[in-house]
Amino acid sequence: MLLTPHTPAQIRRLATLLAHIPVAMLTNHDADGALHSRPMWLLEIDATGCLWFFTSIKSNKLGFLDKVNLSFNNYSRAIYVSLSGHCEIDTDVAKRVRLWTPLAKAWFPEGPESPNLALLKFIPARAEYWNSPHCKLVRVLTGAKPAAEGRHLKSVSEPKMRESLAVVNE
């Protein structure tokens, strides 16, 4: 399904989908134009639908924030979310203190007032998600034939998996 997360209902739907997926893979271009991904810990989805993360002001990714993708995956619940948009840097110390989590101390030992700490504000333009309580069954059934034939699961056609998920999601 496609969302343009700008209405309160769409923002609530996005927040519900991401409630059990705290880590996203953030993908953007690097200096050579190649795609680069790294995990990011989601701190908050605000009332406008923006997603907030901690980042280092020394990070290479900060020079390439005009086109960004976030990918969230909760395999056990069969929820997959892909967001595209852009990012901005925010250095508001009060907001960093409010969003501070002890997990961030591993990267920013000086705490929320660390001189290298900034907030990465992701502004979504588009959101796509796939979820289904039957998705696990689809995955099991899709993998059953190759397993029975002694083939590795990777031999299953990816488009068939997408078609199966699309049918289940309708």
MDTraj code that builds the backbone (N, CA, C; nanometers):
import mdtraj as md
import numpy as np

residues = "MET LEU LEU THR PRO HIS THR PRO ALA GLN ILE ARG ARG LEU ALA THR LEU LEU ALA HIS ILE PRO VAL ALA MET LEU THR ASN HIS ASP ALA ASP GLY ALA LEU HIS SER ARG PRO MET TRP LEU LEU GLU ILE ASP ALA THR GLY CYS LEU TRP PHE PHE THR SER ILE LYS SER ASN LYS LEU GLY PHE LEU ASP LYS VAL ASN LEU SER PHE ASN ASN TYR SER ARG ALA ILE TYR VAL SER LEU SER GLY HIS CYS GLU ILE ASP THR ASP VAL ALA LYS ARG VAL ARG LEU TRP THR PRO LEU ALA LYS ALA TRP PHE PRO GLU GLY PRO GLU SER PRO ASN LEU ALA LEU LEU LYS PHE ILE PRO ALA ARG ALA GLU TYR TRP ASN SER PRO HIS CYS LYS LEU VAL ARG VAL LEU THR GLY ALA LYS PRO ALA ALA GLU GLY ARG HIS LEU LYS SER VAL SER GLU PRO LYS MET ARG GLU SER LEU ALA VAL VAL ASN GLU".split()
xyz = np.array([
    [0.0836, -0.1171, 0.0000],
    [0.0000, 0.0000, 0.0000],
    [0.0886, 0.1241, 0.0000],
    [0.0372, 0.2291, -0.0553],
    [0.1100, 0.3549, -0.0653],
    [0.0471, 0.4573, 0.0284],
    [0.1301, 0.5279, 0.1008],
    [0.0864, 0.6373, 0.1867],
    [0.1625, 0.7620, 0.1467],
    [0.0988, 0.8763, 0.1562],
    [0.1695, 1.0027, 0.1520],
    [0.1502, 1.0594, 0.2917],
    [0.2451, 1.0352, 0.3830],
    [0.2206, 1.0576, 0.5258],
    [0.2131, 1.2049, 0.5664],
    [0.1021, 1.2685, 0.5272],
    [0.0863, 1.4089, 0.5603],
    [-0.0410, 1.4367, 0.6392],
    [-0.1362, 1.3442, 0.6395],
    [-0.2576, 1.3645, 0.7178],
    [-0.2397, 1.2970, 0.8536],
    [-0.3107, 1.3433, 0.9544],
    [-0.2998, 1.2788, 1.0861],
    [-0.3278, 1.1288, 1.0823],
    [-0.4243, 1.0857, 1.0035],
    [-0.4558, 0.9425, 0.9953],
    [-0.3400, 0.8644, 0.9337],
    [-0.2787, 0.9185, 0.8305],
    [-0.1655, 0.8514, 0.7672],
    [-0.0448, 0.8482, 0.8598],
    [-0.0242, 0.9548, 0.9342],
    [0.0874, 0.9582, 1.0294],
    [0.0650, 0.8552, 1.1393],
    [-0.0591, 0.8441, 1.1889],
    [-0.0899, 0.7419, 1.2902],
    [-0.0677, 0.6018, 1.2338],
    [-0.1067, 0.5800, 1.1083],
    [-0.0876, 0.4484, 1.0448],
    [0.0609, 0.4163, 1.0358],
    [0.1404, 0.5138, 0.9956],
    [0.2847, 0.4947, 0.9865],
    [0.3428, 0.4641, 1.1247],
    [0.3023, 0.5397, 1.2260],
    [0.3512, 0.5162, 1.3622],
    [0.3126, 0.3773, 1.4118],
    [0.1939, 0.3318, 1.3788],
    [0.1499, 0.1974, 1.4181],
    [0.2356, 0.0910, 1.3504],
    [0.2615, 0.1087, 1.2219],
    [0.3442, 0.0125, 1.1482],
    [0.4854, 0.0052, 1.2063],
    [0.5402, 0.1192, 1.2488],
    [0.6784, 0.1238, 1.2960],
    [0.6929, 0.1016, 1.4465],
    [0.5821, 0.0828, 1.5167],
    [0.5856, 0.0717, 1.6630],
    [0.6781, -0.0384, 1.7130],
    [0.6911, -0.1461, 1.6385],
    [0.7749, -0.2590, 1.6813],
    [0.8993, -0.2755, 1.5943],
    [0.9371, -0.1691, 1.5243],
    [1.0556, -0.1735, 1.4372],
    [1.1432, -0.0535, 1.4702],
    [1.2287, -0.0635, 1.5702],
    [1.3058, 0.0534, 1.6133],
    [1.4248, 0.0905, 1.5248],
    [1.4662, 0.0010, 1.4366],
    [1.5855, 0.0285, 1.3562],
    [1.5501, 0.0299, 1.2081],
    [1.5966, 0.1332, 1.1405],
    [1.5790, 0.1461, 0.9964],
    [1.7145, 0.1355, 0.9287],
    [1.7138, 0.0938, 0.8055],
    [1.8318, 0.1058, 0.7218],
    [1.8132, 0.2337, 0.6403],
    [1.9044, 0.3284, 0.6603],
    [1.9023, 0.4542, 0.5875],
    [1.9950, 0.4395, 0.4674],
    [1.9429, 0.4668, 0.3494],
    [2.0210, 0.4548, 0.2265],
    [2.0227, 0.5890, 0.1541],
    [2.1426, 0.6286, 0.1144],
    [2.1590, 0.7485, 0.0324],
    [2.2809, 0.7296, -0.0573],
    [2.3043, 0.8263, -0.1430],
    [2.4216, 0.8215, -0.2309],
    [2.5436, 0.8713, -0.1561],
    [2.6610, 0.8189, -0.1930],
    [2.7858, 0.8697, -0.1364],
    [2.8527, 0.9613, -0.2394],
    [2.9729, 1.0038, -0.2109],
    [3.0435, 1.0985, -0.2976],
    [3.0650, 1.0445, -0.4391],
    [3.0728, 0.9117, -0.4537],
    [3.0930, 0.8506, -0.5849],
    [2.9621, 0.8206, -0.6566],
    [2.8491, 0.8509, -0.5914],
    [2.7186, 0.8216, -0.6507],
    [2.6678, 0.6822, -0.6197],
    [2.7461, 0.6043, -0.5476],
    [2.7032, 0.4687, -0.5107],
    [2.6072, 0.4759, -0.3921],
    [2.5192, 0.3774, -0.3837],
    [2.4284, 0.3703, -0.2704],
    [2.5022, 0.3183, -0.1481],
    [2.4713, 0.3766, -0.0345],
    [2.5329, 0.3350, 0.0914],
    [2.4228, 0.3281, 0.1968],
    [2.4222, 0.2216, 0.2759],
    [2.3204, 0.2020, 0.3791],
    [2.3855, 0.1832, 0.5140],
    [2.3125, 0.2274, 0.6168],
    [2.3583, 0.2048, 0.7538],
    [2.2360, 0.2019, 0.8447],
    [2.2450, 0.1278, 0.9571],
    [2.1310, 0.1217, 1.0491],
    [2.1191, 0.2500, 1.1305],
    [1.9964, 0.2890, 1.1559],
    [1.9669, 0.4088, 1.2348],
    [1.8563, 0.3751, 1.3342],
    [1.8707, 0.4206, 1.4588],
    [1.7739, 0.3942, 1.5649],
    [1.6687, 0.5049, 1.5646],
    [1.5432, 0.4680, 1.5429],
    [1.4334, 0.5642, 1.5388],
    [1.4049, 0.6171, 1.6793],
    [1.4058, 0.7483, 1.6944],
    [1.3793, 0.8120, 1.8228],
    [1.2339, 0.8552, 1.8369],
    [1.1778, 0.9065, 1.7262],
    [1.0437, 0.9646, 1.7347],
    [0.9861, 0.9837, 1.5954],
    [0.8537, 0.9723, 1.5873],
    [0.7785, 1.0195, 1.4716],
    [0.6964, 1.1357, 1.5249],
    [0.7204, 1.2555, 1.4735],
    [0.6514, 1.3718, 1.5291],
    [0.5130, 1.3903, 1.4671],
    [0.4415, 1.4912, 1.5113],
    [0.3041, 1.5158, 1.4679],
    [0.2935, 1.5498, 1.3198],
    [0.4031, 1.5925, 1.2584],
    [0.4007, 1.6253, 1.1154],
    [0.4407, 1.5059, 1.0286],
    [0.4764, 1.3936, 1.0907],
    [0.5167, 1.2739, 1.0170],
    [0.6660, 1.2633, 0.9941],
    [0.7440, 1.3555, 1.0465],
    [0.8897, 1.3476, 1.0327],
    [0.9450, 1.2454, 1.1307],
    [1.0499, 1.1753, 1.0892],
    [1.1160, 1.0759, 1.1730],
    [1.2488, 1.1333, 1.2193],
    [1.2845, 1.1082, 1.3457],
    [1.4023, 1.1677, 1.4067],
    [1.5005, 1.0603, 1.4504],
    [1.6291, 1.0879, 1.4240],
    [1.7387, 0.9978, 1.4578],
    [1.8550, 1.0801, 1.5124],
    [1.9399, 1.0180, 1.5918],
    [2.0662, 1.0811, 1.6288],
    [2.1684, 1.0506, 1.5206],
    [2.2596, 1.1444, 1.4991],
    [2.3695, 1.1235, 1.4055],
    [2.4900, 1.2045, 1.4519],
    [2.6030, 1.1732, 1.3967],
    [2.7243, 1.2494, 1.4233],
    [2.7379, 1.3592, 1.3185],
    [2.7763, 1.4778, 1.3616],
    [2.7971, 1.5857, 1.2644],
    [2.9191, 1.5591, 1.1768],
    [2.9989, 1.4586, 1.2125],
    [3.1165, 1.4215, 1.1338],
    [3.0864, 1.3131, 1.0295],
    [2.9622, 1.2660, 1.0244],
    [2.9251, 1.1572, 0.9345],
    [2.9314, 1.1994, 0.7878],
    [2.9804, 1.1104, 0.7041],
    [2.9861, 1.1350, 0.5594],
    [2.8481, 1.1493, 0.4974],
    [2.7478, 1.0861, 0.5577],
    [2.6141, 1.0888, 0.4986],
    [2.5540, 1.2297, 0.4954],
    [2.6022, 1.3184, 0.5807],
    [2.5399, 1.4501, 0.5933],
    [2.5515, 1.5354, 0.4674],
    [2.6462, 1.5058, 0.3832],
    [2.6596, 1.5802, 0.2581],
    [2.5666, 1.5314, 0.1482],
    [2.4903, 1.4266, 0.1760],
    [2.4089, 1.3641, 0.0715],
    [2.2698, 1.3313, 0.1246],
    [2.1980, 1.4335, 0.1655],
    [2.0697, 1.4125, 0.2310],
    [1.9494, 1.4534, 0.1466],
    [1.9720, 1.4878, 0.0192],
    [1.8616, 1.5347, -0.0639],
    [1.7698, 1.4224, -0.1109],
    [1.8212, 1.3002, -0.1237],
    [1.7402, 1.1832, -0.1617],
    [1.7787, 1.0691, -0.0695],
    [1.6850, 1.0309, 0.0160],
    [1.7130, 0.9301, 0.1186],
    [1.5997, 0.8291, 0.1219],
    [1.6343, 0.7046, 0.1487],
    [1.5351, 0.5996, 0.1693],
    [1.5553, 0.5390, 0.3067],
    [1.4457, 0.5141, 0.3762],
    [1.4470, 0.4399, 0.5020],
    [1.3716, 0.3106, 0.4796],
    [1.4302, 0.2007, 0.5236],
    [1.3672, 0.0701, 0.5097],
    [1.3552, 0.0067, 0.6480],
    [1.2335, -0.0280, 0.6849],
    [1.2057, -0.0927, 0.8131],
    [1.1544, -0.2335, 0.7850],
    [1.1963, -0.3299, 0.8677],
    [1.1608, -0.4696, 0.8445],
    [1.1351, -0.5385, 0.9778],
    [1.0164, -0.5934, 0.9937],
    [0.9864, -0.6785, 1.1075],
    [0.9386, -0.8111, 1.0500],
    [1.0332, -0.8994, 1.0260],
    [1.0048, -1.0269, 0.9605],
    [0.9058, -1.1099, 1.0407],
    [0.9206, -1.1131, 1.1732],
    [0.8342, -1.1984, 1.2546],
    [0.6882, -1.1530, 1.2505],
    [0.6636, -1.0241, 1.2298],
    [0.5265, -0.9731, 1.2198],
    [0.4847, -0.9505, 1.0740],
    [0.5737, -0.9794, 0.9812],
    [0.5479, -0.9630, 0.8376],
    [0.5089, -0.8191, 0.8039],
    [0.5894, -0.7245, 0.8537],
    [0.5685, -0.5824, 0.8251],
    [0.6951, -0.5281, 0.7597],
    [0.6766, -0.4641, 0.6455],
    [0.7868, -0.4067, 0.5702],
    [0.7460, -0.2654, 0.5290],
    [0.8304, -0.1678, 0.5588],
    [0.7983, -0.0278, 0.5304],
    [0.9177, 0.0352, 0.4591],
    [0.8889, 0.1072, 0.3511],
    [0.9916, 0.1801, 0.2778],
    [0.9460, 0.3250, 0.2652],
    [1.0321, 0.4168, 0.3082],
    [1.0014, 0.5598, 0.3031],
    [1.1047, 0.6295, 0.2170],
    [1.0607, 0.7197, 0.1326],
    [1.1551, 0.8015, 0.0574],
    [1.1281, 0.9477, 0.0883],
    [1.2350, 1.0260, 0.0889],
    [1.2233, 1.1669, 0.1205],
    [1.3599, 1.2307, 0.1285],
    [1.3734, 1.3290, 0.2149],
    [1.5027, 1.3939, 0.2340],
    [1.5237, 1.4209, 0.3831],
    [1.6456, 1.4578, 0.4173],
    [1.6797, 1.4824, 0.5579],
    [1.7337, 1.6234, 0.5774],
    [1.7203, 1.6694, 0.7009],
    [1.7788, 1.7950, 0.7448],
    [1.8505, 1.7692, 0.8769],
    [1.9468, 1.8526, 0.9079],
    [2.0197, 1.8434, 1.0350],
    [1.9618, 1.9461, 1.1318],
    [1.9430, 1.9025, 1.2554],
    [1.8923, 1.9894, 1.3616],
    [1.9885, 1.9779, 1.4793],
    [2.0329, 2.0884, 1.5317],
    [2.1295, 2.0866, 1.6428],
    [2.0689, 2.1373, 1.7737],
    [1.9372, 2.1425, 1.7826],
    [1.8683, 2.1916, 1.9020],
    [1.9017, 2.1039, 2.0230],
    [1.9751, 2.1605, 2.1192],
    [2.0194, 2.0854, 2.2372],
    [1.9001, 2.0409, 2.3210],
    [1.7997, 2.1251, 2.3371],
    [1.6828, 2.0883, 2.4176],
    [1.6121, 1.9661, 2.3588],
    [1.6025, 1.9608, 2.2274],
    [1.5385, 1.8449, 2.1628],
    [1.6265, 1.7211, 2.1773],
    [1.7573, 1.7375, 2.1685],
    [1.8485, 1.6235, 2.1883],
    [1.8340, 1.5692, 2.3296],
    [1.8231, 1.6562, 2.4284],
    [1.8054, 1.6129, 2.5674],
    [1.6727, 1.5388, 2.5818],
    [1.5654, 1.5929, 2.5225],
    [1.4336, 1.5287, 2.5317],
    [1.4319, 1.3905, 2.4669],
    [1.5027, 1.3745, 2.3550],
    [1.5024, 1.2468, 2.2829],
    [1.6134, 1.1508, 2.3277],
    [1.6984, 1.1936, 2.4199],
    [1.8124, 1.1133, 2.4624],
    [1.7678, 0.9764, 2.5132],
    [1.8447, 0.8753, 2.4768],
    [1.8226, 0.7397, 2.5241],
    [1.9574, 0.6843, 2.5694],
    [1.9604, 0.6026, 2.6740],
    [2.0879, 0.5456, 2.7191],
    [2.1607, 0.4661, 2.6101],
    [2.0867, 0.4126, 2.5131],
    [2.1497, 0.3389, 2.4033],
    [2.2446, 0.4281, 2.3230],
    [2.2164, 0.5562, 2.3160],
    [2.2991, 0.6486, 2.2372],
    [2.4345, 0.6736, 2.3018],
    [2.4467, 0.6423, 2.4293],
    [2.5721, 0.6672, 2.5013],
    [2.6896, 0.5899, 2.4401],
    [2.6626, 0.4759, 2.3789],
    [2.7686, 0.3980, 2.3147],
    [2.8357, 0.4768, 2.2018],
    [2.7589, 0.5602, 2.1318],
    [2.8137, 0.6395, 2.0210],
    [2.8504, 0.7814, 2.0634],
    [2.7805, 0.8305, 2.1662],
    [2.8018, 0.9675, 2.2126],
    [2.8212, 0.9658, 2.3640],
    [2.9415, 0.9253, 2.4099],
    [2.9657, 0.9089, 2.5534],
    [2.9511, 1.0377, 2.6344],
    [2.9610, 1.1536, 2.5678],
    [2.9460, 1.2809, 2.6398],
    [2.8006, 1.3125, 2.6703],
    [2.7078, 1.2313, 2.6179],
    [2.5661, 1.2534, 2.6442],
    [2.5004, 1.3432, 2.5416],
    [2.3789, 1.3889, 2.5720],
    [2.3019, 1.4656, 2.4739],
    [2.3615, 1.6021, 2.4391],
    [2.4557, 1.6479, 2.5172],
    [2.5192, 1.7761, 2.4871],
    [2.6535, 1.7587, 2.4166],
    [2.6797, 1.6375, 2.3684],
    [2.8032, 1.6094, 2.2950],
    [2.8180, 1.7060, 2.1774],
    [2.9369, 1.7609, 2.1564],
    [2.9563, 1.8530, 2.0436],
    [2.9438, 1.7852, 1.9067],
    [2.9551, 1.6519, 1.9013],
    [2.9440, 1.5809, 1.7737],
    [2.8030, 1.5292, 1.7460],
    [2.7111, 1.5482, 1.8391],
    [2.5758, 1.4947, 1.8260],
    [2.4843, 1.5942, 1.7565],
    [2.4070, 1.5437, 1.6629],
    [2.3034, 1.6230, 1.5970],
    [2.1819, 1.5332, 1.5785],
    [2.0729, 1.5929, 1.5417],
    [1.9517, 1.5190, 1.5082],
    [1.9366, 1.5161, 1.3569],
    [1.9004, 1.4012, 1.3078],
    [1.8717, 1.3846, 1.1663],
    [1.7199, 1.3797, 1.1535],
    [1.6643, 1.4780, 1.0859],
    [1.5195, 1.4882, 1.0660],
    [1.4885, 1.4383, 0.9256],
    [1.4157, 1.3269, 0.9177],
    [1.3753, 1.2706, 0.7889],
    [1.2354, 1.3213, 0.7560],
    [1.2215, 1.3856, 0.6402],
    [1.0932, 1.4380, 0.5952],
    [1.0431, 1.3484, 0.4820],
    [0.9422, 1.2673, 0.5098],
    [0.8969, 1.1714, 0.4087],
    [0.8168, 1.2377, 0.2968],
    [0.8389, 1.1895, 0.1764],
    [0.7602, 1.2304, 0.0607],
    [0.6650, 1.1181, 0.0210],
    [0.7069, 0.9950, 0.0491],
    [0.6297, 0.8783, 0.0073],
    [0.6572, 0.7636, 0.1042],
    [0.5553, 0.6853, 0.1300],
    [0.5698, 0.5680, 0.2157],
    [0.4978, 0.4512, 0.1510],
    [0.5637, 0.3368, 0.1503],
    [0.5026, 0.2135, 0.1009],
    [0.5164, 0.1095, 0.2099],
    [0.4140, 0.0264, 0.2246],
    [0.4252, -0.0792, 0.3241],
    [0.3538, -0.2041, 0.2760],
    [0.4003, -0.3137, 0.3309],
    [0.3432, -0.4439, 0.3057],
    [0.3274, -0.5102, 0.4420],
    [0.2087, -0.5560, 0.4712],
    [0.1895, -0.6314, 0.5944],
    [0.0741, -0.7275, 0.5759],
    [0.0822, -0.8385, 0.6436],
    [-0.0228, -0.9377, 0.6335],
    [-0.0058, -1.0409, 0.7431],
    [-0.1132, -1.0737, 0.8116],
    [-0.1017, -1.1810, 0.9099],
    [-0.0759, -1.3157, 0.8431],
    [-0.1030, -1.3254, 0.7128],
    [-0.0840, -1.4513, 0.6406],
    [0.0517, -1.4591, 0.5722],
    [0.1300, -1.3537, 0.5816],
    [0.2565, -1.3483, 0.5095],
    [0.3487, -1.4622, 0.5494],
    [0.3511, -1.4992, 0.6775],
    [0.4361, -1.6081, 0.7220],
    [0.3968, -1.7371, 0.6506],
    [0.2665, -1.7580, 0.6361],
    [0.2177, -1.8756, 0.5649],
    [0.2632, -1.8716, 0.4193],
    [0.2536, -1.7558, 0.3569],
    [0.2987, -1.7417, 0.2187],
    [0.4463, -1.7751, 0.2093],
    [0.5276, -1.7239, 0.3038],
    [0.6710, -1.7522, 0.3013],
    [0.6964, -1.9006, 0.3193],
    [0.6232, -1.9641, 0.4087],
    [0.6431, -2.1071, 0.4315],
    [0.6037, -2.1849, 0.3077],
    [0.4879, -2.1541, 0.2495],
    [0.4423, -2.2263, 0.1316],
    [0.5332, -2.2012, 0.0120],
    [0.5822, -2.0799, -0.0036],
    [0.6718, -2.0485, -0.1134],
    [0.8017, -2.1273, -0.1012],
    [0.8466, -2.1484, 0.0215],
    [0.9709, -2.2203, 0.0429],
    [0.9547, -2.3705, 0.0470],
    [0.8316, -2.4205, 0.0552],
    [0.8104, -2.5641, 0.0708],
    [0.8527, -2.6441, -0.0528],
    [0.8160, -2.5991, -0.1707],
    [0.8484, -2.6737, -0.2920],
    [0.9991, -2.6846, -0.3144],
    [1.0765, -2.5717, -0.3088],
    [1.2211, -2.5841, -0.3269],
    [1.2845, -2.6747, -0.2207],
    [1.2369, -2.6646, -0.0977],
    [1.2931, -2.7484, 0.0087],
    [1.2658, -2.8958, -0.0198],
    [1.1441, -2.9254, -0.0646],
    [1.1089, -3.0639, -0.0948],
    [1.1918, -3.1178, -0.2109],
    [1.2299, -3.0299, -0.3023],
    [1.3103, -3.0705, -0.4179],
    [1.4590, -3.0630, -0.3896],
    [1.4957, -3.0251, -0.2663],
    [1.6366, -3.0175, -0.2297],
    [1.7067, -2.8939, -0.2826],
    [1.6293, -2.7930, -0.3254],
    [1.6877, -2.6686, -0.3744],
    [1.6899, -2.5654, -0.2629],
    [1.7800, -2.4705, -0.2764],
    [1.7925, -2.3616, -0.1790],
    [1.6785, -2.2623, -0.1993],
    [1.6310, -2.1984, -0.0956],
    [1.5197, -2.1052, -0.1011],
    [1.5445, -1.9902, -0.1980],
    [1.6692, -1.9509, -0.2211],
    [1.6990, -1.8403, -0.3118],
    [1.6532, -1.8683, -0.4538],
    [1.6274, -1.9944, -0.4860],
    [1.5836, -2.0258, -0.6216],
    [1.4369, -1.9903, -0.6435],
    [1.3642, -1.9542, -0.5385],
    [1.2255, -1.9126, -0.5537],
    [1.2232, -1.7786, -0.6248],
    [1.1354, -1.7637, -0.7208],
    [1.1263, -1.6400, -0.7973],
    [1.0771, -1.5258, -0.7093],
    [1.1561, -1.4200, -0.7012],
    [1.1184, -1.3046, -0.6197],
    [0.9879, -1.2407, -0.6673],
    [0.9636, -1.2247, -0.8000],
    [0.8355, -1.1672, -0.8421],
    [0.7157, -1.2490, -0.7943],
    [0.7297, -1.3829, -0.7896],
    [0.6190, -1.4650, -0.7399],
    [0.5920, -1.4341, -0.5939],
    [0.6968, -1.4096, -0.5161],
    [0.6775, -1.3743, -0.3754],
    [0.6013, -1.2435, -0.3668],
    [0.6389, -1.1439, -0.4472],
    [0.5698, -1.0155, -0.4443],
    [0.4249, -1.0313, -0.4860],
    [0.3997, -1.1143, -0.5897],
    [0.2624, -1.1368, -0.6320],
    [0.1826, -1.2011, -0.5193],
    [0.2420, -1.2971, -0.4513],
    [0.1730, -1.3625, -0.3408],
    [0.1404, -1.2621, -0.2318],
    [0.2365, -1.1770, -0.1983],
    [0.2133, -1.0783, -0.0931],
    [0.1067, -0.9789, -0.1368],
    [0.1081, -0.9397, -0.2631],
    [0.0089, -0.8433, -0.3101],
    [-0.1316, -0.9013, -0.2997],
    [-0.1476, -1.0274, -0.3339],
    [-0.2779, -1.0925, -0.3255],
    [-0.3241, -1.0993, -0.1800],
    [-0.2329, -1.1352, -0.0907],
    [-0.2674, -1.1465, 0.0507],
    [-0.3028, -1.0103, 0.1087],
    [-0.2379, -0.9036, 0.0629],
    [-0.2609, -0.7710, 0.1191],
    [-0.3886, -0.7060, 0.0710],
    [-0.4475, -0.7523, -0.0362],
    [-0.5676, -0.6855, -0.0893],
    [-0.6894, -0.7135, -0.0057],
])
top = md.Topology()
chain = top.add_chain()
for i, resn in enumerate(residues, 1):
    res = top.add_residue(resn, chain, resSeq=i)
    for name in ("N", "CA", "C"):
        top.add_atom(name, md.element.get_by_symbol(name[0]), res)
traj = md.Trajectory(xyz[None], top)
